[in-house]
């Protein structure tokens, strides 16, 4: 029996579903960078400021969507307005023989994001809102994190602190 690529695709998806490999559902998350040109430090190595902002928008959206899945219901919407970013390290312009812009990260580099958040339910009612700030030291976690979180590689070191913030903010007290 000859399988076409379409039939083969359906066969693979059907098999995975039968085995219990359901894609995990993420809550709807909307991330917006508010006046990013005023952020303290947001440039990514070898990207223009405009492209850095676009990548950060995409990476923060993926990060918040991924970490929120265990704390926010699928029908809820989390809106995050990022008001300031200070990435780990600092930019060194025209670095090395190739004259590239490179982010230098040294021991115990600090990073910070400030944001406003609002959680609404399917009816549009506000469940929780406030201001958030995540500050932490890098302590050289990025090597492991970058390998594990490629979908938001430029900020992968923020995964654990954002996850901790989600736990503190959206877990009901016992």
Secondary structure, DSSP 8 states (H G I E B T S, - for coil): ----HHHHHHHHHHHHHHTT-------EEEEEESSGGG-SB---TTS-HHHHHHHHHHHHHHHHHHHHTTTS-TT-EEEEEEEEEE-SSEEEEEETTTTEEEEE--TT-EEEEEEEEEEE-TT--EEEEEEEEEEEE-TT-HHHHHHH-GGGGGGGGGHHHHHHHHHHHHS---
